[in-house]
Structure formats: structure tokens, C-alpha cells
Amino acid sequence: MSLFAEAKKYIAGGVNSPVRAFAAVGGEPVFIKSAKGAWLQTEDGRQMIDYVGSWGPMILGHAHADVIKAVIDAAEAGLSFGAPTVAETRLAQKICEFMPSIERIRMVSSGTEATMSAIRLARGFTGRDKIIKFEGCYHGHSDSLLIKAGSGALTLGVPSSPGVPTGLAEHTITLDFNDPAAVETVFAELGEQIACIIVEPIAGNMNMVPPEPGFLEALRSQCDQYKAVLIFDEVMTGFRVAKGGAQEIFDIQPDLTTLGKIVGGGLPAAAFGGRADIMASIAPDGPVYQAGTLSGNPLVMAAGLATLQGLERPGFYASLGERTRQLADGLADVARGAGVPLAVEAAGGMFGFVFSADGPIRRFAQVTAANTELFRKFFHGMLDSNVYFAPSAFEAGFVSDAHGDEEISETLSRAKRVFATLKS
Ligand SMILES: *Cc1c(COP(=O)(O)O)cnc(C)c1O
């Protein structure tokens, strides 16, 4: 029996998060035994170059010596106390230093928890119920966020999953990413009822889509005008596209920021934070309830702090950005050589590629119109060549500090062979 078949006997769908099951690309998922640097070792004895990086956290590369040592030291001192530790203060301090818009922070254990809590806080702080989000952005799987745009009136949402009450959908307004006019229309009509806008400032869950000039600025000014809370969901982009996240690149201060992925260095940490006056509404200082038995867990704080310290090396982001750009441009070159239309994006250690002649990709509809059949063939061609990209055309990719020139050029020469097979 295959490892996946055995897993399916006990685990729902054989996986603990759906995209891992390869449903979008077909075939059976690869089981990972261990990883070091840029390389994965599979249970069937293959060595693969990894561009998933646990979906973002492994920015220093897998099993980085400093992170592993910090976790072992923390483990030997006890796994969890449910009482304050200095490690929590140190990580919080480091995050506030990297992202000056964050004056106070609260640690949680997943990105889903961070966005759910930030939205409750925004609603509690403003005394309003409605929220705005954007099609193609992903903010975790809490009820209020599993709502998509309805087909009828602009503002009427529908649940995107069974189990989400339709009554909740009326409070979530889903608009088109990079369409500031739609945001202005909704605020003009409902501005006094809107608690917050939540947005991925660089979208990374519909492949990779950067904001057009003026889009994030419009969100900031609408929130200012109507006293709504602007939430940047930087669970993916935080410490990934720049040390200070996308908010540093675009020089826009959100009111609240959600973090995850890199902030835990590969262990389950996430966080939300921002303006001190808003954060003062969270219990115990304020009335908005939020809590977590394992929040700020010492092992997780140790992994997060060691990871953020690794990012402070001078020139870290310059070299990460250069190698990511080399990969993205290289893929575009190789595709062009093979006559396959491909639109690429890169920022810091994050990249995207879409099988489309319609680039640059700036709208959700452009991503969904892309050629997923070509992606599927490319994905499996690369997997057979021992290069592991995300098993879905709607995910971004990640380069780590451990990806050197050798890994990048090896990837590109393998990609060249795979693209040559795609033409027919
Ligand atoms: C991954 C992700 C989340 C959800 O984080 P989990 O830890 O998987 O719950 C939320 N927002 C964004 C932008 C993400 O990329």
C-alpha cells in the first residue's frame, strides 16, 4: 500500500491541509522524510530542490543550525507553562522593531487565528459589523472570511463553504483586488457600517499579484475618511518581501497587521498587532475577548526569534531578492525560448508564475483564466526532475537564503528540459 493510501485510512483525505493532497495537479503527494537547506529528502529516497518552504516559514532554509539550537535549548527548559516568559517579550520587541506600525502585539498559533482575532478587534473597536475583503485573497478559514462575492448586487456575499451561516455572509463584502473605484463606491454607500478592510498587500494566494499604484493608497484614505480599520494581512509577505513586509515596500501604515508563517520559523506561531489605541481594546485591557492556551509557546517563540535574528544579517534581503529575481526571470526566459506564454512576478523571496499571455497579471480574473493544464504538466515534469513547486497554479513560491546560485541554475536547466516538452 502507498504511504498516501495508508494515510487515507486514518486521516481525512490523507492530509492535514487540503492543498497537500495534490487534488489540483493529480497524482499522489510526495511524503517528506527530512529537509536541510534548500533540499527535501523524500520517503522514497529522492533529493528535491524545494520552492514551497513549508508555504513560507523556512526563509533561512530547512533545519537552520541556529533555529534548531534555539528550539532544543527551549525544549530542555520545559515545553509550556501557560504563564509569561521573557522569550515572548523578546520576539514581540523584535517584530515591533521590524514593523514600526506595530505598537502592541498579541501572539497566537495560526494565521487563521490572527486574522479572525484582528477582525473581531476591528469590529469591537469600531462598533460596526461589515468587513471588506478581496476576491482571490486568502485570510485563513474562519467563518467571516469564507465568503465570496455573490453574483447579484455588488455587496451581497455568499458562503464559499458549506457550514458557514448565510446570515454571516451579509456582513462580508468581497470586491475585486486592484479596483479602488469599487471600494470607493461601497464606502460612499455603507461607509459608516464598515469596521475594516482586510487585504493581502501583495496577494500570494491567487498565485502572486502585486497591488497597482494607488490601490493600497485608496484603501488607506477610505479607511481614514470613514474611520474604518485597515488590516494588512502579512501572514505571507511579512519578513518575506522585505524585513518590514509589504508595508515597508509601499510605505503605507496599516492600523493592524496580521503575521504568521516566518514569525514562527517553522513552528506554529502567528500574531496580530498595530495601533496601541486599537490593541487596548483586547482583553485584559479592553472588552474584546481573545485568548490561547499555547499562545506564545516557548519553543515557538525561540524558533521565531532565531529566525528573525537571521534576517538581520547585512545584505540579507538584497541577495535573497537577487536570487529570486534570477529564478523568476530565468523561468520567463526558458518559457519564451520554448514558445510557452508565462507571466512572472518576484518580490524579496517570493515569486509567482502564471501560464498566460495576458501578463502582467493584476486581476483575479486573469489568474483564473490562465492555462491550468499547462501548469499541471509543468508541475509534474518538474517533480519528476526533483524540483518541488507548490502543487497548485494558485499558490506563490518561496526562495530561501539557502538557495544558492547552484540550486537556481540547476532548477533553470531542469525547467528548460521540461518546457521543451510542453509545446506540443
Ligand atoms: C497562510 C495564510 C493565512 C492562514 O494562515 P494559517 O496559519 O494557515 O492559518 C492567512 N493569510 C495569509 C495571507 C496567508 O498566506
The ligand as a MOL file (V3000), in Angstrom:
LIG
                    3D

  0  0  0     0  0            999 V3000
M  V30 BEGIN CTAB
M  V30 COUNTS 15 15 0 0 0
M  V30 BEGIN ATOM
M  V30 1 C -1.2800 31.2320 5.1180 0
M  V30 2 C -2.1030 32.4270 5.2050 0
M  V30 3 C -3.1040 32.5860 6.1820 0
M  V30 4 C -3.5290 31.4540 7.0850 0
M  V30 5 O -2.5320 31.0460 7.9560 0
M  V30 6 P -2.6730 29.5970 8.6530 0
M  V30 7 O -1.5140 29.5580 9.5840 0
M  V30 8 O -2.5950 28.6000 7.5340 0
M  V30 9 O -3.9800 29.5530 9.3420 0
M  V30 10 C -3.7470 33.7970 6.2940 0
M  V30 11 N -3.4360 34.8200 5.4800 0
M  V30 12 C -2.4940 34.7120 4.5170 0
M  V30 13 C -2.1930 35.8910 3.6580 0
M  V30 14 C -1.8130 33.5100 4.3370 0
M  V30 15 O -0.9170 33.4120 3.3520 0
M  V30 END ATOM
M  V30 BEGIN BOND
M  V30 1 1 1 2
M  V30 2 1 2 3
M  V30 3 2 2 14
M  V30 4 1 3 4
M  V30 5 2 3 10
M  V30 6 1 4 5
M  V30 7 1 5 6
M  V30 8 2 6 7
M  V30 9 1 6 8
M  V30 10 1 6 9
M  V30 11 1 10 11
M  V30 12 2 11 12
M  V30 13 1 12 13
M  V30 14 1 12 14
M  V30 15 1 14 15
M  V30 END BOND
M  V30 END CTAB
M  END
